[in-house]
Amino acid sequence: QQPVQSPQAVILREGEDAVINCSSSKALYSVHWYRQKHGEAPVFLMILLKGGEQKGHEKISASFNEKKQQSSLYLTASQLSYSGTYFCGTETGNYGQNFVFGPGTRLSVLP
Amino acid sequence: DVKVTQSSRYLVKRTGEKVFLECVQDMDHENMFWYRQDPGLGLRLIYFSYDVKMKEKGDIPEGYSVSREKKERFSLILESASTNQTSMYLCASKLGGFNRQVAKNIQYFGAGTRLSVL
């Protein structure tokens, strides 16, 4: 079952912060985050594993709440290069063998 | 760097035609995937393969078939293309197995094939 992402779209000014949420109705083994710029392939950002810690990647970090079956992606002091569509992917099952992407969140950063 | 190459960026076909989408990866990955991307629906899995000649249906396999005769190549086949198969198709590959190592969980995507069925 596809995870739910919110918001569907967000528009920011350069330097502003944003949070993208991903939630599932099933117990999660891991959560993956990818970014796709217009006309390009999706690119891996980070993965959060069950029992793992909050991850960070430059000014982009993420958290994983296993009990709530949710993950959040935090973009701080956004840059123009952050524009794109962000997808979460969730793994369920004992070994994470069932993987499905969310519908995506379109992020636009304006000067 | 991992490279996943899809044979065509743009393809235009007629209804009823048999269509082949090809994908090649150069990192000896065991797992390969075909996704369909539509606005508002994200990436939906059509089929995946975890080894040569092995395949599993994804969420939306109807109207599609796949072939994996060699480890590096994964083909998506539309037996009789229909207008509702107009979409962006993305291929991906990753290392096999279930492992907590991050590297084994990363999917590497091709640039995509935009297919229009008229």
HADDOCK unambig.tbl for C-alpha pairs under 7 A between the chains (distance, minus, plus):
assign (segid A and resid 40 and name CA) (segid B and resid 111 and name CA) 5.72 0.50 0.50
assign (segid A and resid 41 and name CA) (segid B and resid 109 and name CA) 5.74 0.50 0.50
assign (segid A and resid 41 and name CA) (segid B and resid 110 and name CA) 5.89 0.50 0.50
assign (segid A and resid 41 and name CA) (segid B and resid 111 and name CA) 4.62 0.50 0.50
assign (segid A and resid 41 and name CA) (segid B and resid 112 and name CA) 6.71 0.50 0.50
assign (segid A and resid 42 and name CA) (segid B and resid 109 and name CA) 6.24 0.50 0.50
assign (segid A and resid 44 and name CA) (segid B and resid 106 and name CA) 6.57 0.50 0.50
assign (segid A and resid 47 and name CA) (segid B and resid 102 and name CA) 6.87 0.50 0.50
assign (segid A and resid 95 and name CA) (segid B and resid 98 and name CA) 6.12 0.50 0.50
assign (segid A and resid 101 and name CA) (segid B and resid 42 and name CA) 6.77 0.50 0.50
assign (segid A and resid 101 and name CA) (segid B and resid 43 and name CA) 5.84 0.50 0.50
assign (segid A and resid 101 and name CA) (segid B and resid 44 and name CA) 6.91 0.50 0.50
assign (segid A and resid 102 and name CA) (segid B and resid 42 and name CA) 5.96 0.50 0.50
assign (segid A and resid 103 and name CA) (segid B and resid 40 and name CA) 5.75 0.50 0.50
assign (segid A and resid 103 and name CA) (segid B and resid 41 and name CA) 4.68 0.50 0.50
assign (segid A and resid 103 and name CA) (segid B and resid 42 and name CA) 3.74 0.50 0.50
assign (segid A and resid 103 and name CA) (segid B and resid 43 and name CA) 6.84 0.50 0.50
assign (segid A and resid 104 and name CA) (segid B and resid 42 and name CA) 5.52 0.50 0.50
